[in-house]
Amino acid sequence: MGKRTKKHLIKFLEIEQLGELEKPLVEKVRMALAKKEMDSYDKVAIRDMAVLTLVYSCALRISEATNLKLINVNLEKQYIYVIDSKGDDRKVFIPEPTLNILYKWLEIRPQNDNPYFFCHVKGSTKPVEFVEEKPLSRRYFNTLIEKLAKETGVVMEGGTELKKPTPHTLRHTRAMNLLDGGTDLNVIQQVLGHKNIATTLVYATARQEMADDAQKQNVAGIVSF
């Protein structure tokens, strides 16, 4: 097997593709918000949109979003505390547009003793002492992204392997978006929670490789001597 290049490791969506991928879920949310009374499917759509929006805008791992606890979310001050299993905790600012969907989720979130910010929409009928304090399944969101990709036909940029996007693709996409917007790599490193700047540098490498590929493929009009 040939050596895997960094180009094959970083797969992401361009912003236009991200919009296409999310479109079916966005439509469900808009329809839900237009109703006087929501059913459980409407609430699930709002919750799922809130999860994916937070994953993208704060460049989270899906596990960091599903394990996010209520006590570590401060919407008033626009930040979350991401608790890392290895002790590398970080504080991440929540962009203004993301706040809206998070507040919408809190309005319909079941009032229970589940400590996680995101939970099942039906809550629990069990006595308080028996309420399961479990986060949402990461596999559920893998399946959700897979369904959205199949419905919209969106595939990833930045490599030829494993073209189906995953929740982690949103994290890579946000990193590339910040890079393209001129954000310093050290700042991106802090947002992503990377220990080593070398890990963050792969995003710059991926963009450079795409630029090199474009130069190789688009040679029309160049006179050869």
NORZI-V238698 format. One record per pair of residues at least 6 apart in sequence whose ideal C-beta (glycine too) atoms are under 7 Angstrom apart, sorted by sequence separation. I is the first residue (numbers start at 1). GAP is how many residues later the second one is. D is the distance in Angstrom with one decimal. If there is no record, write none. Layout:
BEGIN
i-><I;I>
gap-><GAP;GAP>
d-><D;D>
END
This chain:
BEGIN
i-><32;54;83;194;35;55;73;82;124;156;13;72;81;82;124;155;189;192;72;110;156;179;32;55;81;82;109;178;54;72;110;112;154;186;189;68;79;80;110;112;185;188;32;79;110;156;175;178;32;51;79;80;78;79;113;149;185;29;78;149;185;28;29;114;119;175;64;113;115;118;146;112;114;116;185;25;29;145;78;145;58;60;145;25;26;25;75;142;179;142;179;141;75;176;75;175;179;22;58;58;57;57;57;54;73;53;70;69;69;70;53;54;68;69;158;68;68;50;49;50;66;158;50;46;47;46;46;43;51;67;66;38;66;47;66;47;63;62;44;43;62;40;40;51;48;92;90;90;62;88;62;61;88;84;61;60;82;55;59;56;55;59;55;59;56;57;52;56;25;24;21;24;21;24;23;21;20;59;21;59;20;17;13;13;14;12;13;21;11;12;12;11;10;11;10;7;8;11;7;13;8;18;13;12;11;12;13;11;12;10;15;12;10;9;10;6;10;6;7;6;7>
gap-><6;6;6;6;7;7;7;7;7;7;8;8;8;8;8;8;8;8;9;9;9;9;10;10;10;10;10;10;11;11;11;11;11;11;11;12;12;12;12;12;12;12;13;13;13;13;13;13;14;14;14;14;15;15;15;15;15;16;16;16;16;17;17;17;17;17;18;18;18;18;18;19;19;19;19;20;20;20;21;21;22;22;22;23;23;24;24;24;24;25;25;26;27;27;28;28;28;30;34;36;37;38;41;44;44;45;45;46;47;47;48;48;48;48;48;49;50;51;52;52;52;52;55;58;58;59;62;65;67;68;69;70;70;71;72;74;75;76;77;78;79;81;82;90;96;99;100;103;105;105;106;107;107;109;110;111;111;112;112;114;115;115;116;116;117;117;118;118;123;124;127;127;128;128;129;131;132;132;133;133;134;137;141;143;143;144;144;144;145;145;146;147;148;148;149;151;151;151;152;152;153;155;156;157;158;160;160;161;161;162;162;164;192;193;193;196;196;199;199;200;202>
d-><5.5;6.5;5.3;5.0;6.4;6.1;5.2;6.4;4.8;5.4;6.5;5.9;6.3;5.1;6.9;4.3;5.4;6.5;4.1;6.5;5.3;6.4;3.4;5.0;5.7;5.9;6.8;5.2;5.5;6.5;6.7;4.7;6.6;6.8;4.2;6.3;5.5;5.5;6.9;5.8;6.5;5.5;5.4;6.4;3.1;6.0;5.8;7.0;5.8;5.5;5.4;6.3;5.9;6.1;5.4;5.6;5.4;5.2;4.6;5.3;6.6;4.0;5.6;6.2;6.9;6.1;5.1;5.0;5.7;5.4;6.1;5.8;6.0;4.9;6.6;6.4;4.8;5.6;6.6;5.7;6.5;6.7;5.6;6.3;6.9;5.5;5.9;5.8;5.2;6.3;6.3;4.9;5.9;5.7;6.4;5.0;6.6;6.9;4.6;6.4;6.9;4.9;4.4;6.2;5.2;5.3;6.1;5.0;5.8;5.2;5.2;6.8;6.8;6.2;5.3;4.6;6.9;4.7;5.6;5.5;6.3;7.0;4.1;5.5;5.6;5.7;6.3;5.0;5.6;5.0;4.3;6.6;4.7;6.2;5.8;6.1;5.7;5.0;5.5;4.0;5.4;5.4;6.1;6.5;6.1;6.3;6.9;4.8;3.8;5.9;6.6;6.7;6.5;6.5;6.2;6.3;6.6;5.9;5.1;4.2;4.9;4.1;6.6;5.8;6.5;6.8;6.5;5.2;6.4;6.0;5.3;5.5;6.4;6.7;6.5;5.6;5.1;5.3;4.5;5.4;5.3;5.2;6.8;6.1;6.0;6.4;6.7;6.6;4.1;6.0;5.3;4.6;5.1;4.9;7.0;6.6;4.5;6.8;5.8;6.3;5.5;5.8;6.1;6.2;6.1;4.1;4.7;6.4;4.4;5.9;6.4;4.8;5.4;6.6;6.4;4.7;4.2;5.1;5.9;6.6;4.6>
END
